């Protein structure tokens, strides 16, 4: 008596179904692991930020995207000249608002910072700032040049830094809201990612 065709094919069908299940399971595992790794990198290592204002022109423009290293200041201290992203916390008495700002560090803990005729002084020595654009530094009107031509000397508190925007006439920075706690620094911006035409190290 000939064998039942269904009985002969059944083992192959079961095997095929099992292989498909394993393939789907493997892909799900791969995707979950990839997602966990990606979220871990974004949370603890690298994060992309979008520039949304003019305060860092002409170093950074509004369409730019920068990559921020969140591990930098776990490995070494903040340095003068670093471009940093930090969390500025404000409150209106009813709610607390968090804003990610990007500025340049000009003053370190314990240093004396002052401004005279738009020139920044660190411990009474004029700070060289080659990143400032000529359209501002060549302005005769000091208010047009830097918005706040004079600032009395302040001492940067311990564990804080003094930050300024490269576009001084249009930047709200430590001149207005004071020094920034180091523990509020998200990380150091080290490269412009977008647009590709402006790709460069910071």
TIVO-2410 file (N, C-alpha, C; in nm, 3 decimals):
# residues 202
REC num residu      c1      c2      c3 atome chaine
REC   1      X   0.087  -0.120   0.000     N      A
REC   1      X   0.000   0.000   0.000    CA      A
REC   1      X   0.090   0.124   0.000     C      A
REC   2      X   0.064   0.218  -0.095     N      A
REC   2      X   0.149   0.339  -0.100    CA      A
REC   2      X   0.137   0.420   0.028     C      A
REC   3      X   0.248   0.485   0.062     N      A
REC   3      X   0.248   0.568   0.182    CA      A
REC   3      X   0.160   0.691   0.163     C      A
REC   4      X   0.106   0.740   0.271     N      A
REC   4      X   0.026   0.863   0.268    CA      A
REC   4      X   0.118   0.980   0.239     C      A
REC   5      X   0.086   1.057   0.134     N      A
REC   5      X   0.171   1.169   0.094    CA      A
REC   5      X   0.185   1.269   0.207     C      A
REC   6      X   0.078   1.299   0.279     N      A
REC   6      X   0.082   1.396   0.388    CA      A
REC   6      X   0.177   1.350   0.498     C      A
REC   7      X   0.179   1.218   0.524     N      A
REC   7      X   0.268   1.167   0.628    CA      A
REC   7      X   0.413   1.184   0.590     C      A
REC   8      X   0.442   1.178   0.462     N      A
REC   8      X   0.580   1.192   0.415    CA      A
REC   8      X   0.626   1.337   0.423     C      A
REC   9      X   0.542   1.435   0.392     N      A
REC   9      X   0.580   1.576   0.385    CA      A
REC   9      X   0.574   1.647   0.520     C      A
REC  10      X   0.506   1.592   0.614     N      A
REC  10      X   0.486   1.660   0.742    CA      A
REC  10      X   0.616   1.699   0.810     C      A
REC  11      X   0.718   1.609   0.820     N      A
REC  11      X   0.842   1.648   0.888    CA      A
REC  11      X   0.907   1.769   0.823     C      A
REC  12      X   0.906   1.779   0.688     N      A
REC  12      X   0.965   1.894   0.620    CA      A
REC  12      X   0.890   2.022   0.654     C      A
REC  13      X   0.757   2.012   0.661     N      A
REC  13      X   0.677   2.131   0.692    CA      A
REC  13      X   0.706   2.180   0.834     C      A
REC  14      X   0.718   2.087   0.927     N      A
REC  14      X   0.748   2.124   1.064    CA      A
REC  14      X   0.885   2.189   1.073     C      A
REC  15      X   0.982   2.129   1.001     N      A
REC  15      X   1.118   2.184   1.001    CA      A
REC  15      X   1.120   2.324   0.941     C      A
REC  16      X   1.049   2.344   0.832     N      A
REC  16      X   1.044   2.475   0.766    CA      A
REC  16      X   0.981   2.579   0.858     C      A
REC  17      X   0.875   2.540   0.924     N      A
REC  17      X   0.807   2.632   1.016    CA      A
REC  17      X   0.899   2.668   1.132     C      A
REC  18      X   0.971   2.568   1.183     N      A
REC  18      X   1.063   2.591   1.295    CA      A
REC  18      X   1.176   2.685   1.254     C      A
REC  19      X   1.231   2.665   1.134     N      A
REC  19      X   1.339   2.751   1.085    CA      A
REC  19      X   1.292   2.896   1.071     C      A
REC  20      X   1.170   2.915   1.021     N      A
REC  20      X   1.116   3.050   1.005    CA      A
REC  20      X   1.100   3.118   1.140     C      A
REC  21      X   1.051   3.042   1.238     N      A
REC  21      X   1.034   3.097   1.372    CA      A
REC  21      X   1.168   3.140   1.431     C      A
REC  22      X   1.269   3.055   1.412     N      A
REC  22      X   1.403   3.087   1.465    CA      A
REC  22      X   1.460   3.212   1.399     C      A
REC  23      X   1.437   3.223   1.267     N      A
REC  23      X   1.488   3.340   1.194    CA      A
REC  23      X   1.423   3.468   1.246     C      A
REC  24      X   1.290   3.463   1.264     N      A
REC  24      X   1.219   3.580   1.315    CA      A
REC  24      X   1.266   3.613   1.456     C      A
REC  25      X   1.280   3.510   1.538     N      A
REC  25      X   1.326   3.530   1.676    CA      A
REC  25      X   1.465   3.594   1.679     C      A
REC  26      X   1.555   3.543   1.593     N      A
REC  26      X   1.691   3.597   1.588    CA      A
REC  26      X   1.692   3.744   1.548     C      A
REC  27      X   1.607   3.780   1.449     N      A
REC  27      X   1.602   3.919   1.404    CA      A
REC  27      X   1.545   4.009   1.514     C      A
REC  28      X   1.446   3.959   1.588     N      A
REC  28      X   1.390   4.037   1.698    CA      A
REC  28      X   1.497   4.063   1.804     C      A
REC  29      X   1.575   3.959   1.835     N      A
REC  29      X   1.682   3.974   1.934    CA      A
REC  29      X   1.785   4.076   1.888     C      A
REC  30      X   1.824   4.065   1.760     N      A
REC  30      X   1.923   4.159   1.703    CA      A
REC  30      X   1.872   4.303   1.712     C      A
REC  31      X   1.744   4.324   1.675     N      A
REC  31      X   1.687   4.459   1.677    CA      A
REC  31      X   1.678   4.514   1.819     C      A
REC  32      X   1.638   4.430   1.913     N      A
REC  32      X   1.629   4.474   2.053    CA      A
REC  32      X   1.766   4.511   2.107     C      A
REC  33      X   1.865   4.428   2.078     N      A
REC  33      X   2.002   4.457   2.124    CA      A
REC  33      X   2.052   4.586   2.061     C      A
REC  34      X   2.027   4.603   1.930     N      A
REC  34      X   2.071   4.725   1.860    CA      A
REC  34      X   2.004   4.848   1.920     C      A
REC  35      X   1.875   4.837   1.953     N      A
REC  35      X   1.803   4.949   2.012    CA      A
REC  35      X   1.858   4.984   2.150     C      A
REC  36      X   1.885   4.881   2.230     N      A
REC  36      X   1.941   4.904   2.363    CA      A
REC  36      X   2.077   4.970   2.354     C      A
REC  37      X   2.161   4.923   2.262     N      A
REC  37      X   2.294   4.982   2.244    CA      A
REC  37      X   2.283   5.127   2.199     C      A
REC  38      X   2.192   5.152   2.102     N      A
REC  38      X   2.175   5.289   2.051    CA      A
REC  38      X   2.128   5.383   2.162     C      A
REC  39      X   2.032   5.338   2.242     N      A
REC  39      X   1.983   5.421   2.352    CA      A
REC  39      X   2.092   5.443   2.457     C      A
REC  40      X   2.172   5.339   2.481     N      A
REC  40      X   2.282   5.353   2.576    CA      A
REC  40      X   2.385   5.453   2.530     C      A
REC  41      X   2.419   5.447   2.401     N      A
REC  41      X   2.515   5.542   2.345    CA      A
REC  41      X   2.461   5.684   2.356     C      A
REC  42      X   2.333   5.702   2.319     N      A
REC  42      X   2.273   5.836   2.325    CA      A
REC  42      X   2.267   5.889   2.467     C      A
REC  43      X   2.240   5.802   2.562     N      A
REC  43      X   2.225   5.845   2.701    CA      A
REC  43      X   2.359   5.873   2.768     C      A
REC  44      X   2.459   5.791   2.738     N      A
REC  44      X   2.583   5.798   2.815    CA      A
REC  44      X   2.706   5.841   2.736     C      A
REC  45      X   2.703   5.836   2.603     N      A
REC  45      X   2.827   5.858   2.527    CA      A
REC  45      X   2.816   5.976   2.430     C      A
REC  46      X   2.732   5.965   2.328     N      A
REC  46      X   2.723   6.067   2.224    CA      A
REC  46      X   2.577   6.106   2.202     C      A
REC  47      X   2.555   6.235   2.173     N      A
REC  47      X   2.421   6.280   2.140    CA      A
REC  47      X   2.430   6.395   2.040     C      A
REC  48      X   2.336   6.394   1.947     N      A
REC  48      X   2.329   6.499   1.846    CA      A
REC  48      X   2.239   6.612   1.895     C      A
REC  49      X   2.281   6.736   1.871     N      A
REC  49      X   2.200   6.852   1.909    CA      A
REC  49      X   2.182   6.944   1.789     C      A
REC  50      X   2.066   7.006   1.782     N      A
REC  50      X   2.030   7.098   1.674    CA      A
REC  50      X   2.048   7.242   1.723     C      A
REC  51      X   2.118   7.323   1.645     N      A
REC  51      X   2.140   7.464   1.680    CA      A
REC  51      X   2.015   7.544   1.642     C      A
REC  52      X   1.953   7.609   1.741     N      A
REC  52      X   1.825   7.674   1.715    CA      A
REC  52      X   1.828   7.826   1.735     C      A
REC  53      X   1.943   7.885   1.750     N      A
REC  53      X   1.949   8.030   1.768    CA      A
REC  53      X   2.079   8.087   1.714     C      A
REC  54      X   2.095   8.220   1.716     N      A
REC  54      X   2.211   8.285   1.656    CA      A
REC  54      X   2.328   8.308   1.751     C      A
REC  55      X   2.320   8.264   1.877     N      A
REC  55      X   2.417   8.306   1.978    CA      A
REC  55      X   2.560   8.257   1.954     C      A
REC  56      X   2.578   8.154   1.869     N      A
REC  56      X   2.713   8.104   1.845    CA      A
REC  56      X   2.764   8.134   1.704     C      A
REC  57      X   2.692   8.217   1.629     N      A
REC  57      X   2.743   8.258   1.498    CA      A
REC  57      X   2.871   8.340   1.518     C      A
REC  58      X   2.969   8.328   1.431     N      A
REC  58      X   2.966   8.253   1.306    CA      A
REC  58      X   3.032   8.116   1.318     C      A
REC  59      X   3.051   8.070   1.440     N      A
REC  59      X   3.104   7.936   1.462    CA      A
REC  59      X   2.999   7.832   1.427     C      A
REC  60      X   2.875   7.855   1.472     N      A
REC  60      X   2.763   7.764   1.447    CA      A
REC  60      X   2.643   7.844   1.401     C      A
REC  61      X   2.571   7.788   1.303     N      A
REC  61      X   2.451   7.852   1.250    CA      A
REC  61      X   2.328   7.768   1.282     C      A
REC  62      X   2.212   7.831   1.271     N      A
REC  62      X   2.088   7.765   1.309    CA      A
REC  62      X   2.062   7.632   1.239     C      A
REC  63      X   2.096   7.610   1.113     N      A
REC  63      X   2.067   7.478   1.054    CA      A
REC  63      X   2.163   7.369   1.101     C      A
REC  64      X   2.271   7.407   1.169     N      A
REC  64      X   2.375   7.309   1.204    CA      A
REC  64      X   2.328   7.206   1.305     C      A
REC  65      X   2.388   7.088   1.295     N      A
REC  65      X   2.374   6.984   1.397    CA      A
REC  65      X   2.514   6.949   1.445     C      A
REC  66      X   2.528   6.939   1.576     N      A
REC  66      X   2.659   6.908   1.633    CA      A
REC  66      X   2.651   6.778   1.712     C      A
REC  67      X   2.766   6.712   1.724     N      A
REC  67      X   2.774   6.590   1.803    CA      A
REC  67      X   2.842   6.623   1.935     C      A
REC  68      X   2.780   6.581   2.045     N      A
REC  68      X   2.828   6.614   2.178    CA      A
REC  68      X   2.879   6.487   2.248     C      A
REC  69      X   3.001   6.497   2.300     N      A
REC  69      X   3.063   6.388   2.373    CA      A
REC  69      X   3.025   6.400   2.520     C      A
REC  70      X   2.944   6.307   2.570     N      A
REC  70      X   2.898   6.313   2.708    CA      A
REC  70      X   2.999   6.255   2.807     C      A
REC  71      X   3.101   6.188   2.755     N      A
REC  71      X   3.201   6.127   2.842    CA      A
REC  71      X   3.320   6.218   2.868     C      A
REC  72      X   3.333   6.325   2.789     N      A
REC  72      X   3.452   6.412   2.797    CA      A
REC  72      X   3.490   6.448   2.939     C      A
REC  73      X   3.394   6.499   3.014     N      A
REC  73      X   3.427   6.554   3.146    CA      A
REC  73      X   3.424   6.450   3.257     C      A
REC  74      X   3.406   6.324   3.217     N      A
REC  74      X   3.432   6.215   3.311    CA      A
REC  74      X   3.578   6.172   3.302     C      A
REC  75      X   3.640   6.209   3.188     N      A
REC  75      X   3.779   6.170   3.164    CA      A
REC  75      X   3.878   6.283   3.192     C      A
REC  76      X   3.833   6.407   3.176     N      A
REC  76      X   3.920   6.523   3.202    CA      A
REC  76      X   3.835   6.642   3.240     C      A
REC  77      X   3.900   6.749   3.286     N      A
REC  77      X   3.827   6.866   3.332    CA      A
REC  77      X   3.784   6.953   3.214     C      A
REC  78      X   3.695   7.046   3.241     N      A
REC  78      X   3.653   7.144   3.140    CA      A
REC  78      X   3.770   7.236   3.109     C      A
REC  79      X   3.790   7.267   2.980     N      A
REC  79      X   3.898   7.356   2.938    CA      A
REC  79      X   3.842   7.485   2.882     C      A
REC  80      X   3.920   7.591   2.897     N      A
REC  80      X   3.882   7.718   2.836    CA      A
REC  80      X   3.878   7.700   2.684     C      A
REC  81      X   3.776   7.756   2.622     N      A
REC  81      X   3.762   7.743   2.478    CA      A
REC  81      X   3.671   7.630   2.435     C      A
REC  82      X   3.639   7.538   2.526     N      A
REC  82      X   3.546   7.429   2.493    CA      A
REC  82      X   3.409   7.485   2.459     C      A
REC  83      X   3.345   7.427   2.359     N      A
REC  83      X   3.207   7.458   2.327    CA      A
REC  83      X   3.122   7.352   2.396     C      A
REC  84      X   3.037   7.395   2.490     N      A
REC  84      X   2.964   7.299   2.572    CA      A
REC  84      X   2.813   7.318   2.561     C      A
REC  85      X   2.743   7.206   2.575     N      A
REC  85      X   2.598   7.209   2.587    CA      A
REC  85      X   2.565   7.189   2.735     C      A
REC  86      X   2.477   7.272   2.788     N      A
REC  86      X   2.442   7.259   2.929    CA      A
REC  86      X   2.292   7.279   2.947     C      A
REC  87      X   2.243   7.230   3.058     N      A
REC  87      X   2.102   7.239   3.093    CA      A
REC  87      X   2.080   7.361   3.180     C      A
REC  88      X   2.012   7.461   3.126     N      A
REC  88      X   1.981   7.580   3.205    CA      A
REC  88      X   1.841   7.564   3.263     C      A
REC  89      X   1.834   7.569   3.393     N      A
REC  89      X   1.707   7.549   3.463    CA      A
REC  89      X   1.652   7.685   3.507     C      A
REC  90      X   1.528   7.714   3.471     N      A
REC  90      X   1.463   7.838   3.513    CA      A
REC  90      X   1.328   7.805   3.575     C      A
REC  91      X   1.280   7.896   3.658     N      A
REC  91      X   1.151   7.874   3.723    CA      A
REC  91      X   1.075   8.006   3.730     C      A
REC  92      X   0.945   7.999   3.705     N      A
REC  92      X   0.861   8.119   3.717    CA      A
REC  92      X   0.781   8.117   3.847     C      A
REC  93      X   0.820   8.026   3.937     N      A
REC  93      X   0.749   8.014   4.063    CA      A
REC  93      X   0.643   7.907   4.063     C      A
REC  94      X   0.597   7.869   3.944     N      A
REC  94      X   0.494   7.766   3.932    CA      A
REC  94      X   0.545   7.641   3.862     C      A
REC  95      X   0.632   7.661   3.765     N      A
REC  95      X   0.685   7.547   3.691    CA      A
REC  95      X   0.834   7.564   3.666     C      A
REC  96      X   0.901   7.453   3.644     N      A
REC  96      X   1.044   7.453   3.615    CA      A
REC  96      X   1.065   7.419   3.469     C      A
REC  97      X   1.150   7.497   3.403     N      A
REC  97      X   1.176   7.474   3.261    CA      A
REC  97      X   1.323   7.441   3.240     C      A
REC  98      X   1.348   7.343   3.153     N      A
REC  98      X   1.484   7.302   3.118    CA      A
REC  98      X   1.512   7.341   2.973     C      A
REC  99      X   1.622   7.411   2.951     N      A
REC  99      X   1.663   7.450   2.815    CA      A
REC  99      X   1.807   7.405   2.793     C      A
REC 100      X   1.832   7.339   2.680     N      A
REC 100      X   1.968   7.303   2.643    CA      A
REC 100      X   2.028   7.421   2.567     C      A
REC 101      X   2.134   7.480   2.623     N      A
REC 101      X   2.203   7.592   2.560    CA      A
REC 101      X   2.343   7.549   2.520     C      A
REC 102      X   2.398   7.615   2.419     N      A
REC 102      X   2.534   7.588   2.375    CA      A
REC 102      X   2.614   7.717   2.377     C      A
REC 103      X   2.727   7.718   2.448     N      A
REC 103      X   2.812   7.837   2.462    CA      A
REC 103      X   2.958   7.793   2.468     C      A
REC 104      X   3.046   7.892   2.475     N      A
REC 104      X   3.189   7.865   2.485    CA      A
REC 104      X   3.237   7.900   2.626     C      A
REC 105      X   3.320   7.813   2.682     N      A
REC 105      X   3.375   7.836   2.815    CA      A
REC 105      X   3.490   7.937   2.806     C      A
REC 106      X   3.479   8.046   2.883     N      A
REC 106      X   3.587   8.145   2.886    CA      A
REC 106      X   3.648   8.160   3.025     C      A
REC 107      X   3.576   8.117   3.129     N      A
REC 107      X   3.627   8.131   3.265    CA      A
REC 107      X   3.614   8.002   3.343     C      A
REC 108      X   3.718   7.967   3.417     N      A
REC 108      X   3.723   7.844   3.495    CA      A
REC 108      X   3.711   7.875   3.644     C      A
REC 109      X   3.685   7.773   3.726     N      A
REC 109      X   3.666   7.796   3.869    CA      A
REC 109      X   3.781   7.874   3.933     C      A
REC 110      X   3.743   7.977   4.012     N      A
REC 110      X   3.842   8.057   4.083    CA      A
REC 110      X   3.899   8.173   4.004     C      A
REC 111      X   3.872   8.180   3.874     N      A
REC 111      X   3.926   8.289   3.792    CA      A
REC 111      X   3.842   8.415   3.805     C      A
REC 112      X   3.908   8.530   3.784     N      A
REC 112      X   3.840   8.659   3.788    CA      A
REC 112      X   3.810   8.702   3.644     C      A
REC 113      X   3.683   8.724   3.615     N      A
REC 113      X   3.640   8.760   3.480    CA      A
REC 113      X   3.582   8.901   3.481     C      A
REC 114      X   3.625   8.981   3.385     N      A
REC 114      X   3.569   9.115   3.369    CA      A
REC 114      X   3.565   9.148   3.220     C      A
REC 115      X   3.489   9.252   3.187     N      A
REC 115      X   3.479   9.298   3.048    CA      A
REC 115      X   3.496   9.449   3.046     C      A
REC 116      X   3.582   9.496   2.958     N      A
REC 116      X   3.604   9.640   2.942    CA      A
REC 116      X   3.614   9.672   2.794     C      A
REC 117      X   3.527   9.759   2.748     N      A
REC 117      X   3.521   9.796   2.607    CA      A
REC 117      X   3.512   9.672   2.518     C      A
REC 118      X   3.429   9.577   2.561     N      A
REC 118      X   3.399   9.452   2.490    CA      A
REC 118      X   3.511   9.348   2.496     C      A
REC 119      X   3.622   9.382   2.558     N      A
REC 119      X   3.732   9.287   2.570    CA      A
REC 119      X   3.718   9.210   2.700     C      A
REC 120      X   3.726   9.077   2.692     N      A
REC 120      X   3.714   8.991   2.810    CA      A
REC 120      X   3.851   8.978   2.875     C      A
REC 121      X   3.854   8.997   3.005     N      A
REC 121      X   3.979   8.983   3.082    CA      A
REC 121      X   3.965   8.865   3.179     C      A
REC 122      X   4.067   8.781   3.180     N      A
REC 122      X   4.074   8.669   3.274    CA      A
REC 122      X   4.192   8.694   3.366     C      A
REC 123      X   4.165   8.713   3.494     N      A
REC 123      X   4.270   8.750   3.589    CA      A
REC 123      X   4.349   8.872   3.542     C      A
REC 124      X   4.271   8.969   3.488     N      A
REC 124      X   4.323   9.099   3.443    CA      A
REC 124      X   4.408   9.091   3.317     C      A
REC 125      X   4.408   8.977   3.248     N      A
REC 125      X   4.480   8.961   3.122    CA      A
REC 125      X   4.378   8.945   3.009     C      A
REC 126      X   4.395   9.026   2.903     N      A
REC 126      X   4.301   9.022   2.791    CA      A
REC 126      X   4.300   8.882   2.728     C      A
REC 127      X   4.179   8.832   2.704     N      A
REC 127      X   4.163   8.699   2.646    CA      A
REC 127      X   4.167   8.708   2.494     C      A
REC 128      X   4.252   8.627   2.431     N      A
REC 128      X   4.256   8.620   2.285    CA      A
REC 128      X   4.139   8.535   2.237     C      A
REC 129      X   4.058   8.590   2.148     N      A
REC 129      X   3.937   8.521   2.101    CA      A
REC 129      X   3.931   8.522   1.948     C      A
REC 130      X   4.010   8.437   1.883     N      A
REC 130      X   4.014   8.435   1.737    CA      A
REC 130      X   3.884   8.386   1.674     C      A
REC 131      X   3.796   8.324   1.753     N      A
REC 131      X   3.670   8.270   1.701    CA      A
REC 131      X   3.565   8.379   1.683     C      A
REC 132      X   3.587   8.499   1.737     N      A
REC 132      X   3.491   8.608   1.719    CA      A
REC 132      X   3.499   8.659   1.575     C      A
REC 133      X   3.383   8.692   1.521     N      A
REC 133      X   3.378   8.735   1.380    CA      A
REC 133      X   3.410   8.883   1.364     C      A
REC 134      X   3.476   8.916   1.254     N      A
REC 134      X   3.516   9.053   1.226    CA      A
REC 134      X   3.399   9.149   1.213     C      A
REC 135      X   3.282   9.098   1.173     N      A
REC 135      X   3.166   9.186   1.158    CA      A
REC 135      X   3.129   9.251   1.291     C      A
REC 136      X   3.164   9.184   1.403     N      A
REC 136      X   3.137   9.238   1.535    CA      A
REC 136      X   3.257   9.313   1.590     C      A
REC 137      X   3.374   9.252   1.585     N      A
REC 137      X   3.493   9.312   1.646    CA      A
REC 137      X   3.534   9.442   1.579     C      A
REC 138      X   3.492   9.463   1.455     N      A
REC 138      X   3.527   9.586   1.383    CA      A
REC 138      X   3.424   9.696   1.400     C      A
REC 139      X   3.317   9.668   1.475     N      A
REC 139      X   3.213   9.769   1.499    CA      A
REC 139      X   3.267   9.881   1.589     C      A
REC 140      X   3.242  10.006   1.551     N      A
REC 140      X   3.283  10.120   1.635    CA      A
REC 140      X   3.191  10.137   1.755     C      A
REC 141      X   3.063  10.108   1.733     N      A
REC 141      X   2.966  10.118   1.842    CA      A
REC 141      X   2.983   9.995   1.932     C      A
REC 142      X   3.024  10.018   2.057     N      A
REC 142      X   3.053   9.907   2.146    CA      A
REC 142      X   2.931   9.823   2.179     C      A
REC 143      X   2.814   9.886   2.188     N      A
REC 143      X   2.691   9.810   2.215    CA      A
REC 143      X   2.660   9.719   2.097     C      A
REC 144      X   2.679   9.771   1.976     N      A
REC 144      X   2.659   9.688   1.857    CA      A
REC 144      X   2.764   9.576   1.850     C      A
REC 145      X   2.881   9.604   1.904     N      A
REC 145      X   2.989   9.506   1.897    CA      A
REC 145      X   2.966   9.388   1.991     C      A
REC 146      X   2.920   9.416   2.113     N      A
REC 146      X   2.912   9.305   2.210    CA      A
REC 146      X   2.793   9.311   2.304     C      A
REC 147      X   2.704   9.406   2.285     N      A
REC 147      X   2.581   9.419   2.365    CA      A
REC 147      X   2.605   9.472   2.505     C      A
REC 148      X   2.708   9.422   2.573     N      A
REC 148      X   2.738   9.467   2.709    CA      A
REC 148      X   2.888   9.498   2.716     C      A
REC 149      X   2.925   9.623   2.684     N      A
REC 149      X   3.068   9.659   2.675    CA      A
REC 149      X   3.143   9.651   2.807     C      A
REC 150      X   3.073   9.667   2.918     N      A
REC 150      X   3.140   9.670   3.048    CA      A
REC 150      X   3.076   9.568   3.144     C      A
REC 151      X   3.159   9.499   3.217     N      A
REC 151      X   3.112   9.410   3.323    CA      A
REC 151      X   3.212   9.412   3.437     C      A
REC 152      X   3.166   9.443   3.555     N      A
REC 152      X   3.255   9.446   3.671    CA      A
REC 152      X   3.311   9.306   3.697     C      A
REC 153      X   3.428   9.304   3.757     N      A
REC 153      X   3.496   9.178   3.780    CA      A
REC 153      X   3.415   9.085   3.872     C      A
REC 154      X   3.405   8.959   3.830     N      A
REC 154      X   3.339   8.857   3.912    CA      A
REC 154      X   3.435   8.738   3.925     C      A
REC 155      X   3.421   8.667   4.035     N      A
REC 155      X   3.501   8.547   4.056    CA      A
REC 155      X   3.415   8.425   4.026     C      A
REC 156      X   3.465   8.338   3.939     N      A
REC 156      X   3.390   8.217   3.905    CA      A
REC 156      X   3.391   8.123   4.026     C      A
REC 157      X   3.275   8.086   4.079     N      A
REC 157      X   3.270   7.999   4.197    CA      A
REC 157      X   3.330   7.861   4.169     C      A
REC 158      X   3.363   7.790   4.276     N      A
REC 158      X   3.414   7.653   4.264    CA      A
REC 158      X   3.311   7.566   4.194     C      A
REC 159      X   3.360   7.475   4.110     N      A
REC 159      X   3.275   7.380   4.038    CA      A
REC 159      X   3.178   7.447   3.942     C      A
REC 160      X   3.215   7.568   3.895     N      A
REC 160      X   3.134   7.636   3.795    CA      A
REC 160      X   3.224   7.690   3.683     C      A
REC 161      X   3.163   7.727   3.571     N      A
REC 161      X   3.237   7.787   3.460    CA      A
REC 161      X   3.160   7.909   3.409     C      A
REC 162      X   3.233   8.001   3.350     N      A
REC 162      X   3.174   8.122   3.292    CA      A
REC 162      X   3.168   8.103   3.141     C      A
REC 163      X   3.048   8.117   3.083     N      A
REC 163      X   3.031   8.089   2.940    CA      A
REC 163      X   2.979   8.211   2.866     C      A
REC 164      X   3.023   8.225   2.741     N      A
REC 164      X   2.977   8.333   2.653    CA      A
REC 164      X   2.947   8.275   2.515     C      A
REC 165      X   2.854   8.339   2.445     N      A
REC 165      X   2.828   8.303   2.306    CA      A
REC 165      X   2.928   8.373   2.216     C      A
REC 166      X   2.963   8.310   2.104     N      A
REC 166      X   3.056   8.373   2.010    CA      A
REC 166      X   2.995   8.494   1.941     C      A
REC 167      X   2.863   8.497   1.933     N      A
REC 167      X   2.792   8.612   1.875    CA      A
REC 167      X   2.748   8.701   1.991     C      A
REC 168      X   2.841   8.780   2.044     N      A
REC 168      X   2.816   8.855   2.167    CA      A
REC 168      X   2.695   8.949   2.161     C      A
REC 169      X   2.668   9.015   2.046     N      A
REC 169      X   2.553   9.106   2.044    CA      A
REC 169      X   2.419   9.034   2.060     C      A
REC 170      X   2.413   8.902   2.029     N      A
REC 170      X   2.285   8.832   2.032    CA      A
REC 170      X   2.285   8.710   2.124     C      A
REC 171      X   2.374   8.711   2.220     N      A
REC 171      X   2.383   8.595   2.308    CA      A
REC 171      X   2.340   8.628   2.450     C      A
REC 172      X   2.254   8.542   2.505     N      A
REC 172      X   2.224   8.546   2.648    CA      A
REC 172      X   2.313   8.442   2.714     C      A
REC 173      X   2.398   8.484   2.805     N      A
REC 173      X   2.500   8.394   2.859    CA      A
REC 173      X   2.533   8.432   3.004     C      A
REC 174      X   2.652   8.397   3.048     N      A
REC 174      X   2.688   8.421   3.189    CA      A
REC 174      X   2.690   8.569   3.226     C      A
REC 175      X   2.693   8.657   3.128     N      A
REC 175      X   2.684   8.800   3.159    CA      A
REC 175      X   2.548   8.831   3.220     C      A
REC 176      X   2.445   8.755   3.181     N      A
REC 176      X   2.311   8.778   3.230    CA      A
REC 176      X   2.271   8.682   3.342     C      A
REC 177      X   2.300   8.551   3.325     N      A
REC 177      X   2.252   8.454   3.424    CA      A
REC 177      X   2.361   8.394   3.511     C      A
REC 178      X   2.483   8.445   3.500     N      A
REC 178      X   2.590   8.401   3.588    CA      A
REC 178      X   2.657   8.272   3.544     C      A
REC 179      X   2.746   8.225   3.628     N      A
REC 179      X   2.823   8.104   3.596    CA      A
REC 179      X   2.733   7.980   3.596     C      A
REC 180      X   2.785   7.875   3.532     N      A
REC 180      X   2.709   7.751   3.514    CA      A
REC 180      X   2.774   7.640   3.595     C      A
REC 181      X   2.693   7.568   3.672     N      A
REC 181      X   2.744   7.454   3.747    CA      A
REC 181      X   2.795   7.346   3.651     C      A
REC 182      X   2.910   7.290   3.685     N      A
REC 182      X   2.967   7.185   3.599    CA      A
REC 182      X   2.874   7.066   3.587     C      A
REC 183      X   2.799   7.038   3.694     N      A
REC 183      X   2.711   6.921   3.687    CA      A
REC 183      X   2.591   6.944   3.597     C      A
REC 184      X   2.575   7.067   3.545     N      A
REC 184      X   2.470   7.096   3.448    CA      A
REC 184      X   2.519   7.080   3.304     C      A
REC 185      X   2.648   7.057   3.287     N      A
REC 185      X   2.704   7.042   3.153    CA      A
REC 185      X   2.670   6.903   3.099     C      A
REC 186      X   2.604   6.900   2.984     N      A
REC 186      X   2.568   6.773   2.920    CA      A
REC 186      X   2.691   6.709   2.857     C      A
REC 187      X   2.774   6.792   2.793     N      A
REC 187      X   2.894   6.741   2.728    CA      A
REC 187      X   2.959   6.845   2.641     C      A
REC 188      X   3.065   6.803   2.572     N      A
REC 188      X   3.143   6.894   2.486    CA      A
REC 188      X   3.108   6.870   2.340     C      A
REC 189      X   3.066   6.976   2.271     N      A
REC 189      X   3.042   6.968   2.127    CA      A
REC 189      X   3.178   6.966   2.057     C      A
REC 190      X   3.200   6.863   1.975     N      A
REC 190      X   3.334   6.850   1.915    CA      A
REC 190      X   3.336   6.843   1.763     C      A
REC 191      X   3.219   6.831   1.700     N      A
REC 191      X   3.217   6.827   1.553    CA      A
REC 191      X   3.083   6.876   1.502     C      A
REC 192      X   3.087   6.949   1.389     N      A
REC 192      X   2.965   6.989   1.319    CA      A
REC 192      X   2.932   6.877   1.221     C      A
REC 193      X   2.813   6.817   1.237     N      A
REC 193      X   2.773   6.704   1.152    CA      A
REC 193      X   2.697   6.746   1.028     C      A
REC 194      X   2.619   6.854   1.040     N      A
REC 194      X   2.529   6.892   0.931    CA      A
REC 194      X   2.515   7.043   0.925     C      A
REC 195      X   2.508   7.099   0.806     N      A
REC 195      X   2.516   7.032   0.675    CA      A
REC 195      X   2.657   6.983   0.645     C      A
REC 196      X   2.666   6.890   0.552     N      A
REC 196      X   2.796   6.829   0.519    CA      A
REC 196      X   2.896   6.933   0.470     C      A
REC 197      X   2.846   7.039   0.410     N      A
REC 197      X   2.935   7.144   0.358    CA      A
REC 197      X   3.007   7.218   0.469     C      A
REC 198      X   2.952   7.210   0.592     N      A
REC 198      X   3.015   7.279   0.706    CA      A
REC 198      X   3.076   7.181   0.806     C      A
REC 199      X   3.093   7.054   0.763     N      A
REC 199      X   3.151   6.954   0.852    CA      A
REC 199      X   3.289   6.999   0.894     C      A
REC 200      X   3.312   7.001   1.026     N      A
REC 200      X   3.444   7.038   1.078    CA      A
REC 200      X   3.451   7.010   1.227     C      A
REC 201      X   3.574   7.000   1.276     N      A
REC 201      X   3.596   6.983   1.420    CA      A
REC 201      X   3.580   7.118   1.489     C      A
REC 202      X   3.534   7.114   1.613     N      A
REC 202      X   3.520   7.237   1.692    CA      A
REC 202      X   3.636   7.247   1.791     C      A
***
